[in-house]
Amino acid sequence: MALILVVSGGTALPTHAASAQESAQTSVQTSAQANGHKKVLVQLRETGGFAGIDDRVTVYTNGCARFSRRQAPPVNKCLTRGEMRKLRGYLKHLRVGCSEKQPQGADFIKYTLAYHGHRASRYTLPRTWSPVVRQLEKTLQKYAAPA
């Protein structure tokens, strides 16, 4: 029986160990490629109200998105070209602005929107937020797992 050594990073490894290491490196690279190229385009989080809403939509620049609700598993889906075109059109006019103070009372929905490195939370939707929030809510209804 012959033992073949492969030099990897300055270390001699038996071939079966080298194969395992290469396999692990390939797996890590594939995972990194899948996750590393995901840049967030826009993110919406809706929380609060008597019902205890906690919905999130994260849309990535590649057109795919992650949808999650408080009592349901997260779902990853890709938006259609039409949905992305419409969303990008609304985003062109979006002005994130500043956060709004929580109003007095208990039954309010807090909308947190993040786009281009800016993040703000509001309880009333500004004019430029409404189309973006409504579009993201539509996609959440369409793609997210039922709560």
Residue, then its C-alpha position, 0 to 999 in steps of 0.5 A: m500500500a502506497l501513501i501519496l502526500v499532497v502539499s496544500g498550503g505548506t502542509a503534506l496531507p494524505t490524499h484522502a485528507a486532501s480530498a476532504q479539505e478540498s471538499a470543505q473549501t469548495s463547500v465554504q466557497t459555494s456558501a460564501q458565493a451564495n450569501g456574499h453576493k447578496k446586497v440589500l436593496v431595501q428592507l421593511r419591518e412592520t411591528g406593533g399593534f394589538a396583534g403584535i405584528d412583526d413582519r419583515v421584507t428584505v429585497y436584495t439587489n439580485g431580485c430575490a427577497r426574504f420574507s418573515r412573519r412573527q409566527a411563521p418560518p422565513v421564506n426566500k423567493c425571487l420577485t418577478r421582473g415586473e415586481m422588481r421594476k415597479l419597486r425600483g421605480y418607487l425607490k427612485h422617489l423614496r426619501v427616507g428622512c428622519s424617524e418619527k416619535q412614537p405617538q401616545g397610545a397603544d395600537f400603532i404600527k411602526y414602519t422601519l425602512a432602510y435604503h441606501g444606508h439610511r434607516a428611519s422609523r415612522y408611524t405615519l407613512p410619508r408620501t414617498w414611503s407609501p408606494v414602497v411600503r405598499q409594494l413590499e406588503k403586496t410581495l409579503q402577502k404573495y410570498a410569505a408563509p401564512a402566519 
